[in-house]
Amino acid sequence: RVLSQPQRHGSHGRKPWRCVRLIVMLLHALFIGAVFLLDPALRSQIRQDQWYMCLYGGLVLFTLAQYLYTANSSPGYVADMLKAGSAMHATFINTTTISKQVCSKNGSLNYFMSRSKIEQHNPQSATPSSLLQMMDLYPPGSSSRDLTCSYCHLIQPPRTKHCHDCDKCILQFDHHCTWLGTCIGIRNHCRFWWYIFGQASLVIWTVALYIQFLHVDMNGSWLKGLTGLTLLLPLIVILIVLLILLMLHTYLALTNQTTYEIARRKRISYLRYEMAED
């Protein structure tokens, strides 16, 4: 029952998100292309200082590449972890039993023994780290938590949540990102942080180019000025959102928390248990 295929409850998938990703690409082309078309002084600067264009172009390519890399990466699907190999299937079924062996002296979890036993059971496995990532979600001293997802019918390790957009259970679920078209979880949270960092840096540079254009072209065409101002205002809003996201996810990474855990702290069972102990 644990290894059965998840039952689908809708036409979820990656195809509907392709339109969103196309829109993101077009927005990059709009905001970046417009400032170069509006500002002739910027075009002259590019011809004189080619390194300037190389740095800016490199940042654009890095941001778009990181966007696509994160959007097409796995957040850590429980079902995919279980498909890593038949040996890992058998080990995962016994994971809760192995990982929760109680030491006779202090009653704590025999965590390091669990990892070594898993590696012994999978000596020829090419990807033992997938299962060990799941084991890491059972910290030493944690209480038993054997829950089964009512949608996927798979055992849910701690900090796992079923995403109704992806229709899959996500390890260390953070949130479902609409702009990326995928969930953010244990396996792509770091990539997501680098994408936000690159995107924020690109928007800061682009906003500076628009401000420079408006300052230099104050006595120029009013239509160009209005167009530049119209594009600058939403860019500033986007920049504020990106900076808030960057600070939030930097804090989450440093404190080993997720957005979902902060937002639903009073509704998550294992966090309620910790709050009761405090």
WOGIWO-V279330 format. One record per backbone hydrogen bond with DSSP energy under -1.0 kcal/mol. NH is the residue of the N-H (numbers start at 1). CO is the residue of the C=O. If there is no record, write none. Layout:
# WOGIWO-V279330
nh: [NH;NH]
co: [CO;CO]
This chain:
# WOGIWO-V279330
nh: [7;18;21;22;23;24;25;26;27;28;29;30;31;32;33;34;35;36;37;38;39;43;44;45;46;47;48;49;54;55;56;57;58;59;60;61;62;63;64;65;66;67;68;69;70;71;72;73;78;81;82;84;89;90;91;92;93;95;98;99;101;103;107;110;111;114;115;116;117;118;119;120;121;122;132;133;134;135;136;137;138;142;149;153;156;160;161;163;167;168;170;171;173;174;177;181;182;184;186;187;189;192;193;194;195;196;197;198;199;200;201;202;203;204;205;206;207;208;209;210;211;212;213;214;215;216;217;220;225;226;227;228;229;230;231;232;233;235;236;237;238;239;240;241;242;243;244;245;246;247;248;249;250;251;252;253;254;255;257;262;263;264;267;268;272;273;274;275;276;277;278]
co: [151;15;17;18;19;20;21;22;23;24;25;26;27;28;29;30;31;32;33;34;35;39;40;41;42;43;44;45;50;51;52;53;54;55;56;57;58;59;60;61;62;63;64;65;66;67;68;70;169;77;78;81;85;86;87;88;89;92;94;95;98;108;103;101;109;110;111;112;113;114;115;116;117;118;128;129;130;131;132;134;135;139;154;149;147;157;170;168;163;163;161;76;159;184;182;177;177;175;171;75;185;188;189;190;191;192;193;194;195;196;197;198;199;200;201;202;203;204;205;206;207;208;209;210;211;212;213;217;221;222;223;224;225;226;227;228;229;231;232;233;234;235;236;237;238;239;240;241;242;243;244;245;246;247;248;249;250;251;252;258;259;260;264;264;268;269;270;271;272;273;274]
